């Protein structure tokens, strides 16, 4: 009983990082290294510190950490929560953070620059250690100004000339080329792309990069440099209305590459509703290889840019920035095609 009383008193007293260090028999610096998952920490040291933290019920004050210059909190800003690709990116971020004492705080914006700016400012005010911006709309010069105040990594943002922040992307031009090459290999020649209407941030967006890759692959395939690209409105119901018009066209193409699974899946649903057979009447390739695309009733061929890996790479890059790296890094991942029934029926593949 006396031992239990002592443990209870100890847990109720304010436990600090110095208390943890004393309990573990190590230095405060060693505890700090374990908490931030620093490189070179031995398993023996990690075990000592972790056991002490558990025994003492230590819970670091994020406010105090912020005052000392480190809160061990990372902000993740998402722009379009509808996109089924985003959970994979978040899973990648959390996968890297799990062994460390960093935590992610998620903010959700939309396509409005003012709201995006306000959320970034709030994350800075809350003393977060760094930010991962997923498909931001802000111009590179504005992000660079924020990057002077806080380390930033942008995912799905093509600004290879940026020096103040890092970027992590799939090679979106190459991804679009892979889609066109797959359609050509299946014998399709009448091919179009469904893309998004231009908006703020279009110059650095994945959408523009995929359009560039699409046109290049079409030209390389002998189909001309002015390959048709249809623009889809962002918001419903105009978005669905534009897809219905596309599907009901008398000169509808034989195959279509959609800039994202987000729209490709909606297109498949509307095609079924309008009795347009896929792929017999219209072959479809999306982009993202989202979990929804793999569902049996959807079966959407899609370009896989490995959102989980993008999240992992971005998080490692951000922690490296937080630890003191100053030189910008611009990292490209190579995408690949996951072929499913919307491109060619499985029995056709077997016969081929």
C-alpha positions as CSV (number, residue, x, y, z in Angstrom):
1,X,0.0,0.0,0.0
2,X,2.7,2.6,0.8
3,X,4.3,2.0,-2.6
4,X,0.9,2.5,-4.3
5,X,0.4,5.8,-2.3
6,X,3.8,7.0,-3.4
7,X,3.1,6.2,-7.0
8,X,-0.2,8.0,-6.8
9,X,1.4,11.1,-5.3
10,X,4.1,11.0,-7.9
11,X,1.5,10.8,-10.7
12,X,-0.5,13.7,-9.2
13,X,2.6,15.9,-8.8
14,X,3.6,17.9,-11.9
15,X,5.9,15.7,-13.9
16,X,8.4,17.5,-16.1
17,X,11.0,16.3,-18.6
18,X,13.6,16.6,-15.8
19,X,11.5,14.2,-13.7
20,X,11.5,11.7,-16.6
21,X,15.2,12.1,-17.0
22,X,15.9,11.5,-13.3
23,X,13.6,8.5,-13.2
24,X,15.3,6.9,-16.3
25,X,18.8,7.8,-15.1
26,X,19.6,9.7,-18.3
27,X,20.1,13.3,-19.3
28,X,17.3,15.8,-20.3
29,X,18.9,15.9,-23.8
30,X,18.5,12.1,-24.1
31,X,14.8,12.3,-23.2
32,X,14.3,15.0,-25.8
33,X,16.0,12.9,-28.4
34,X,13.7,10.0,-27.7
35,X,10.7,12.2,-27.8
36,X,11.4,13.6,-31.2
37,X,12.5,10.3,-32.6
38,X,16.0,11.7,-33.4
39,X,18.4,9.6,-35.5
40,X,20.9,7.4,-33.6
41,X,18.8,6.7,-30.5
42,X,19.6,3.2,-29.2
43,X,16.8,0.8,-28.4
44,X,18.1,0.5,-24.8
45,X,17.8,4.3,-24.3
46,X,14.4,4.4,-26.0
47,X,13.1,1.6,-23.7
48,X,14.4,3.4,-20.6
49,X,12.8,6.7,-21.5
50,X,9.5,5.1,-22.6
51,X,9.3,3.1,-19.4
52,X,9.8,6.2,-17.4
53,X,7.2,8.2,-19.3
54,X,4.7,5.3,-18.8
55,X,5.5,5.0,-15.1
56,X,5.2,8.7,-14.4
57,X,2.2,9.3,-16.7
58,X,4.2,12.1,-18.3
59,X,2.2,14.2,-20.7
60,X,4.2,17.1,-22.2
61,X,2.6,20.6,-22.2
62,X,2.3,21.7,-25.8
63,X,2.0,25.3,-24.8
64,X,5.3,25.1,-22.8
65,X,7.0,23.3,-25.7
66,X,5.8,26.0,-28.0
67,X,7.3,28.7,-25.8
68,X,10.6,26.8,-25.8
69,X,10.5,26.7,-29.6
70,X,9.1,23.2,-30.2
71,X,5.6,21.9,-29.8
72,X,6.0,18.5,-31.5
73,X,2.8,19.3,-33.5
74,X,2.6,19.3,-37.2
75,X,-0.3,21.0,-39.1
76,X,-1.8,19.2,-42.2
77,X,-3.9,21.4,-44.4
78,X,-6.3,19.7,-46.7
79,X,-8.1,21.7,-49.5
80,X,-10.9,19.4,-50.8
81,X,-12.1,16.8,-48.3
82,X,-14.3,15.1,-50.9
83,X,-11.3,13.6,-52.7
84,X,-11.0,9.9,-51.8
85,X,-7.3,10.2,-52.4
86,X,-6.7,12.2,-49.2
87,X,-7.1,9.4,-46.6
88,X,-4.1,7.6,-48.0
89,X,-2.0,10.7,-47.7
90,X,-3.1,11.2,-44.1
91,X,-2.3,7.5,-43.4
92,X,1.2,8.0,-44.7
93,X,1.7,11.1,-42.5
94,X,0.4,9.3,-39.4
95,X,2.5,6.2,-40.2
96,X,5.7,8.2,-40.0
97,X,4.6,10.2,-36.9
98,X,3.5,7.1,-34.9
99,X,6.9,6.1,-33.6
100,X,7.8,9.7,-32.7
101,X,6.2,12.1,-30.3
102,X,5.0,14.4,-33.0
103,X,1.2,14.6,-33.6
104,X,-0.7,15.8,-36.6
105,X,-3.5,18.4,-36.4
106,X,-5.6,18.6,-39.5
107,X,-7.2,21.7,-40.9
108,X,-9.8,21.6,-43.8
109,X,-10.1,24.4,-46.3
110,X,-11.7,24.7,-49.7
111,X,-10.8,26.4,-52.9
112,X,-10.9,29.9,-51.3
113,X,-7.5,31.5,-50.9
114,X,-8.7,33.7,-48.0
115,X,-9.7,30.7,-45.9
116,X,-6.5,28.8,-46.8
117,X,-4.4,31.8,-45.7
118,X,-6.4,32.2,-42.5
119,X,-5.9,28.5,-41.5
120,X,-2.1,28.7,-42.2
121,X,-1.9,31.8,-40.0
122,X,-3.8,30.0,-37.2
123,X,-1.5,27.0,-37.4
124,X,1.5,29.4,-37.0
125,X,-0.2,31.2,-34.1
126,X,-0.7,27.8,-32.4
127,X,3.1,27.3,-32.5
128,X,3.1,24.3,-34.7
129,X,6.5,23.1,-35.7
130,X,5.8,22.6,-39.4
131,X,3.1,22.4,-42.0
132,X,2.2,19.9,-44.8
133,X,0.0,21.6,-47.3
134,X,-1.9,19.2,-49.6
135,X,-2.7,20.7,-53.0
136,X,-2.7,24.3,-51.8
137,X,-4.1,27.0,-54.1
138,X,-1.8,29.8,-52.9
139,X,0.8,31.3,-55.2
140,X,4.4,30.1,-54.5
141,X,5.5,33.6,-53.4
142,X,2.9,33.6,-50.6
143,X,3.8,30.1,-49.4
144,X,7.4,31.3,-49.5
145,X,6.6,34.2,-47.1
146,X,4.9,31.7,-44.7
147,X,7.9,29.4,-45.0
148,X,10.1,32.1,-43.5
149,X,8.1,31.7,-40.3
150,X,7.6,27.9,-40.3
151,X,8.9,24.9,-42.2
152,X,6.6,23.9,-45.0
153,X,6.3,20.9,-47.4
154,X,3.7,21.1,-50.2
155,X,2.2,17.9,-51.7
156,X,0.5,18.0,-55.1
157,X,2.0,21.4,-55.8
158,X,4.4,21.9,-58.8
159,X,6.8,24.7,-57.9
160,X,10.2,23.2,-58.7
161,X,11.8,26.7,-58.5
162,X,10.8,27.3,-54.9
163,X,13.8,27.7,-52.6
164,X,12.0,28.4,-49.2
165,X,9.9,25.3,-49.1
166,X,9.8,21.7,-50.3
167,X,7.5,19.9,-52.7
168,X,6.5,16.3,-53.0
169,X,4.7,15.1,-56.1
170,X,3.9,12.2,-58.3
171,X,5.3,12.9,-61.8
172,X,1.8,14.0,-63.0
173,X,2.9,14.6,-66.6
174,X,4.3,11.1,-66.8
175,X,1.1,9.7,-65.1
176,X,-1.1,11.2,-67.9
177,X,1.3,9.9,-70.5
178,X,0.9,6.4,-69.0
179,X,-2.9,6.6,-69.2
180,X,-2.8,7.6,-72.9
181,X,-0.2,5.0,-73.8
182,X,-2.5,2.3,-72.2
183,X,-5.5,3.5,-74.2
184,X,-3.4,3.5,-77.4
185,X,-2.2,0.0,-76.6
186,X,-5.8,-1.2,-76.3
187,X,-6.4,0.1,-79.8
188,X,-8.3,3.3,-78.9
189,X,-7.5,6.4,-81.1
190,X,-10.5,8.6,-80.3
191,X,-9.4,9.8,-76.9
192,X,-10.3,12.9,-74.8
193,X,-9.4,14.1,-71.4
194,X,-11.9,15.4,-68.8
195,X,-10.2,18.1,-66.6
196,X,-11.1,20.8,-64.2
197,X,-12.0,24.4,-65.2
198,X,-9.2,26.8,-64.4
199,X,-9.1,28.3,-61.0
200,X,-6.8,29.9,-58.5
201,X,-3.6,28.0,-58.3
202,X,-4.0,26.3,-61.7
203,X,-0.4,27.1,-62.8
204,X,1.1,25.0,-60.0
205,X,-1.6,22.4,-59.8
206,X,-1.6,18.7,-60.6
207,X,-4.4,19.3,-63.1
208,X,-2.2,21.5,-65.3
209,X,0.6,19.0,-65.2
210,X,-1.7,16.1,-66.2
211,X,-3.1,18.2,-69.1
212,X,0.5,18.8,-70.3
213,X,1.3,15.1,-70.2
214,X,-1.9,14.2,-71.9
215,X,-1.2,16.5,-74.9
216,X,2.4,15.4,-75.2
217,X,1.4,11.7,-75.2
218,X,-1.4,12.3,-77.8
219,X,1.1,14.1,-80.0
220,X,3.6,11.4,-79.6
221,X,1.0,8.9,-80.6
222,X,0.3,10.8,-83.8
223,X,-3.0,12.2,-82.7
224,X,-2.1,15.9,-82.9
225,X,-0.9,18.5,-80.4
226,X,-4.3,20.1,-79.9
227,X,-5.9,17.0,-78.3
228,X,-9.4,17.8,-76.9
229,X,-9.6,18.5,-73.2
230,X,-13.1,19.0,-71.7
231,X,-13.4,21.3,-68.6
232,X,-15.7,20.2,-65.8
233,X,-17.1,22.7,-63.3
234,X,-16.0,22.2,-59.7
235,X,-19.3,22.4,-57.9
236,X,-22.5,20.4,-58.2
237,X,-24.9,20.3,-59.9
238,X,-23.1,22.0,-62.8
239,X,-20.4,19.3,-62.5
240,X,-22.8,16.4,-63.1
241,X,-24.6,18.4,-65.8
242,X,-21.4,18.8,-67.7
243,X,-20.7,15.0,-67.5
244,X,-24.2,14.2,-68.7
245,X,-23.6,16.5,-71.7
246,X,-20.4,14.7,-72.4
247,X,-22.0,11.2,-72.2
248,X,-24.9,12.2,-74.5
249,X,-22.7,13.7,-77.2
250,X,-23.2,12.2,-80.7
251,X,-19.4,12.7,-81.2
252,X,-18.5,11.2,-77.8
253,X,-15.0,9.8,-77.9
254,X,-14.3,6.1,-77.6
255,X,-12.1,6.6,-74.5
256,X,-11.6,9.2,-71.8
257,X,-8.9,10.0,-69.3
258,X,-10.2,11.7,-66.2
259,X,-7.9,14.0,-64.2
260,X,-9.0,12.3,-60.9
261,X,-10.9,9.3,-59.6
262,X,-13.2,11.9,-58.0
263,X,-14.7,12.7,-61.4
264,X,-14.1,9.3,-63.1
265,X,-16.2,7.5,-60.5
266,X,-19.0,9.9,-60.9
267,X,-18.7,9.5,-64.7
268,X,-19.0,5.7,-64.4
269,X,-22.2,6.1,-62.2
270,X,-23.8,8.5,-64.7
271,X,-22.8,6.2,-67.6
272,X,-24.6,3.3,-66.1
273,X,-27.6,5.5,-65.5
274,X,-27.6,6.6,-69.1
275,X,-27.0,3.1,-70.5
276,X,-23.5,3.9,-71.8
277,X,-21.6,0.6,-71.5
278,X,-18.1,0.7,-70.0
279,X,-15.7,-0.2,-71.6
280,X,-17.8,-1.4,-74.6
281,X,-19.0,2.1,-75.5
282,X,-16.6,4.1,-73.5
283,X,-13.3,3.2,-71.9
284,X,-12.3,5.2,-68.8
285,X,-9.1,5.7,-66.9
286,X,-9.0,7.8,-63.7
287,X,-6.1,9.1,-61.6
288,X,-5.2,8.4,-57.9
289,X,-6.1,4.7,-57.6
290,X,-8.3,5.5,-54.6
291,X,-9.8,2.7,-52.5
292,X,-13.2,3.3,-54.1
293,X,-11.8,2.7,-57.6
294,X,-10.9,-0.9,-56.5
295,X,-14.4,-1.8,-55.4
296,X,-15.9,-4.6,-57.5
297,X,-18.9,-2.5,-58.5
298,X,-16.7,0.4,-59.6
299,X,-13.7,-1.5,-61.1
300,X,-12.0,1.7,-62.4
301,X,-8.6,1.6,-64.1
302,X,-6.5,4.3,-62.5
303,X,-3.1,5.8,-62.3
304,X,-1.6,5.0,-58.9
305,X,0.5,7.8,-57.4
306,X,0.7,6.1,-54.0
307,X,-0.9,8.7,-51.7
308,X,0.4,6.8,-48.7
309,X,4.0,7.0,-49.9
310,X,3.6,10.7,-50.8
311,X,2.4,11.3,-47.2
312,X,5.3,9.4,-45.8
313,X,7.9,11.2,-47.9
314,X,6.4,14.6,-47.2
315,X,6.5,13.9,-43.4
316,X,10.1,12.8,-43.5
317,X,11.0,15.9,-45.5
318,X,9.2,18.2,-43.0
319,X,10.9,16.6,-40.0
320,X,14.2,17.1,-41.8
321,X,13.3,20.8,-42.3
322,X,12.3,21.1,-38.6
323,X,15.7,19.5,-37.6
324,X,17.6,22.3,-39.5
325,X,17.9,21.5,-43.2
326,X,17.6,24.7,-45.2
327,X,18.2,23.6,-48.8
328,X,14.9,23.0,-50.7
329,X,14.1,19.5,-51.9
330,X,11.6,18.8,-54.8
331,X,10.8,15.1,-54.8
332,X,9.1,13.2,-57.6
333,X,7.4,9.8,-57.3
334,X,6.9,7.6,-60.4
335,X,3.2,6.7,-60.9
336,X,1.9,3.5,-62.5
337,X,-1.3,2.1,-64.1
338,X,-3.6,-0.3,-62.3
339,X,-5.7,-1.8,-65.0
340,X,-9.3,-2.8,-64.3
341,X,-12.5,-3.4,-66.2
342,X,-13.2,0.2,-67.1
343,X,-10.2,-0.1,-69.5
344,X,-10.7,-3.6,-70.8
345,X,-12.8,-6.5,-69.6
346,X,-10.8,-9.2,-67.8
347,X,-11.9,-11.9,-70.4
348,X,-10.5,-9.6,-73.1
349,X,-7.2,-9.4,-71.3
350,X,-7.1,-13.1,-71.0
351,X,-7.8,-13.6,-74.7
352,X,-5.1,-11.0,-75.5
